[in-house]
Amino acid sequence: MKLEEYPKLTIIMRGYSFDQAEAILKAMAGFENEYAVEMTLNTENALHHIKRLNHQFGDKIRIGAGTVRTLEDAKAAYEAGAKFLLGPHIFTKEMLAFANEKKMLAIPAAMTPSEIDEMFKNGADIVKIFPAAVVTPRFFKDVQAPLGKLPLMGVGGVSIKNAKEFFDNQASYLGIGSGMFNKVDIENLNVPSLAQSLKALLEIIK
């Protein structure tokens, strides 16, 4: 997929059952261009979930893999139909080359200006700043002063309450996990309430 097709917001799904993940994607009806979905590979049956979700929703929703740590992870995610790869740390040159070859967005993580610069030079499409809450929203603005405008994603400690502050400080993208939905709504597969949470975030970051 192309960078310009990637939404500003990514829902991180870690530890969800297939039914719970399916409920979230059903709740995204009408918001398909606003959110992408990341299924973390340390979720039980993650590759199976990615494959099934792509079969059901892949024509409308961008679905990718998270917690991608090795080239083998990247290859398995590609075979499952993932459109993008997110990692918790920097990617090797081989991982970045594979993602570029397969036209998957490569989103490695970094914490320092040197790591950020290295990842973009090696072929990253977006660099994930993780954990974002540790460096604070101001980091995004400060690091781009010397490096120039960059497609940076904040992940880790991002929630509905602080999302706007990250965007106001020049984050281009955000990934939100446990801070996105009410746990009870997930457990009860409450699609209308899940949709309300998605709508609420969009209204906050306007």
C-alpha positions in Angstrom: 0.0 0.0 0.0 1.0 3.6 -0.4 1.9 6.0 2.4 -0.8 8.5 1.4 -3.4 5.7 1.8 -2.5 5.1 5.4 -4.9 6.6 8.0 -3.7 8.8 10.8 -5.0 6.5 13.5 -4.2 2.8 14.1 -6.2 0.6 16.4 -3.8 -1.8 18.2 -5.3 -5.2 18.9 -3.3 -7.3 21.4 -4.7 -10.4 23.1 -8.1 -10.2 21.4 -10.1 -13.2 20.3 -11.2 -13.3 16.7 -14.8 -12.5 17.8 -13.6 -9.4 19.7 -11.4 -8.3 16.7 -14.3 -8.8 14.4 -16.6 -6.7 16.6 -14.1 -3.8 16.4 -13.9 -4.0 12.6 -17.7 -4.1 12.3 -17.8 -0.9 14.5 -15.5 0.8 12.0 -18.2 0.9 9.3 -18.2 4.5 8.1 -14.8 5.1 9.6 -12.8 3.0 7.1 -10.7 5.9 5.9 -10.0 7.1 9.4 -8.5 4.0 11.0 -6.1 1.2 10.3 -6.0 -2.0 12.3 -2.9 -3.7 13.7 -3.1 -7.3 15.0 0.0 -8.0 17.2 1.8 -11.2 16.5 2.1 -12.1 20.2 -1.7 -12.5 20.1 -2.8 -16.1 20.1 -3.6 -17.2 16.5 -2.6 -13.7 15.2 -1.8 -14.8 11.7 -5.0 -16.7 11.4 -6.9 -13.6 12.7 -5.2 -11.4 10.1 -6.0 -13.8 7.3 -9.7 -14.1 8.3 -10.1 -10.3 8.9 -8.6 -9.5 5.6 -11.0 -11.9 3.9 -14.0 -10.2 5.5 -12.9 -6.5 5.7 -9.6 -6.2 3.6 -11.3 -4.4 0.7 -12.3 -1.5 3.0 -10.0 -1.5 6.0 -6.2 -1.5 6.1 -5.1 -4.5 8.2 -1.5 -5.1 9.3 0.7 -6.9 11.7 2.3 -5.6 14.9 5.1 -6.7 17.2 7.0 -7.8 14.1 10.5 -8.5 15.3 12.2 -10.7 12.7 12.4 -11.2 9.0 10.5 -14.5 9.6 7.7 -12.5 11.3 7.6 -10.2 8.3 7.3 -13.0 5.8 4.6 -14.8 7.8 2.6 -11.5 8.1 2.9 -11.0 4.3 1.6 -14.5 3.7 -1.4 -13.8 6.0 -2.2 -10.7 3.9 -0.9 -7.9 6.2 -0.7 -4.6 4.4 1.8 -3.1 6.8 4.4 -4.1 9.5 4.8 -2.4 12.9 7.6 -3.3 15.3 8.6 -2.6 18.9 12.2 -1.8 17.9 14.3 -0.9 14.9 14.1 -3.1 11.8 17.1 -4.8 10.1 18.0 -3.7 6.6 16.7 -7.1 5.4 13.3 -6.6 7.0 13.0 -3.1 5.5 14.0 -4.4 2.1 11.5 -7.2 2.3 8.7 -4.8 3.2 9.6 -2.4 0.4 9.8 -5.3 -2.1 6.4 -6.6 -1.2 4.9 -3.0 -1.1 4.0 -3.3 2.6 4.4 -0.2 4.7 7.4 -0.6 7.1 6.9 1.0 10.5 9.8 0.2 12.8 10.1 1.8 16.3 12.8 4.2 17.5 13.5 6.3 20.5 16.4 8.6 19.6 17.2 11.1 16.7 19.9 8.7 15.5 17.6 5.7 15.4 14.9 7.7 13.6 17.4 9.0 11.0 18.8 5.5 10.5 15.4 3.9 9.9 14.3 6.4 7.3 17.7 6.1 5.5 17.2 2.4 5.4 13.8 2.5 3.9 11.2 3.0 6.6 7.9 4.6 5.5 6.9 5.7 9.0 8.9 5.6 12.2 7.0 4.7 15.4 8.1 6.5 18.5 7.7 4.0 21.3 6.8 4.3 24.1 5.5 7.8 23.2 4.2 8.6 26.7 7.8 8.4 28.0 9.2 11.0 25.6 6.0 13.1 25.9 4.2 14.8 23.0 6.7 17.7 22.9 9.4 15.3 21.7 7.7 15.0 18.2 8.0 18.8 17.7 11.5 19.1 19.1 13.0 16.2 17.2 11.7 17.5 13.9 13.2 20.9 14.4 16.7 19.7 13.3 15.6 16.6 11.3 12.8 18.3 9.3 9.2 17.2 8.9 9.0 13.4 9.2 6.1 10.9 9.2 6.3 9.9 12.9 3.8 7.7 14.8 3.2 7.9 18.5 2.5 4.6 20.2 2.6 3.6 23.9 0.5 5.5 26.4 -1.6 7.2 23.8 -5.3 7.5 24.6 -8.4 9.5 23.7 -7.4 12.0 26.4 -4.0 12.9 25.1 -4.3 12.1 21.3 -4.9 15.7 20.3 -1.8 16.9 22.2 0.3 14.5 20.2 -1.1 15.8 16.9 -0.7 19.4 18.1 3.0 18.6 18.6 3.4 17.4 15.0 2.9 13.7 15.3 1.7 12.5 11.9 0.1 9.3 13.1 -1.0 7.6 16.4 -1.5 4.0 17.4 -3.9 3.4 20.3 -4.5 0.2 22.1 -6.0 -0.3 25.6 -6.7 3.4 25.9 -9.2 3.3 23.0 -12.2 1.2 24.2 -14.1 0.3 27.3 -13.0 -3.2 28.3 -16.6 -4.2 29.0 -17.6 -3.2 25.4 -14.9 -5.5 24.1 -15.9 -8.4 26.3 -19.6 -8.0 25.4 -18.9 -7.5 21.6 -20.9 -4.2 21.9 -20.5 -2.9 18.4 -22.6 0.3 18.8 -20.6 1.3 21.9 -17.3 0.5 20.2 -18.4 2.7 17.3 -19.2 5.5 19.7 -15.6 5.3 21.0 -14.2 5.5 17.5 -16.4 8.5 16.7 -15.5 10.2 20.0 -11.8 10.2 19.2 -12.4 11.6 15.7 -14.4 14.5 17.2 -11.6 15.2 19.8 -8.8 15.5 17.2 -10.6 17.7 14.7 
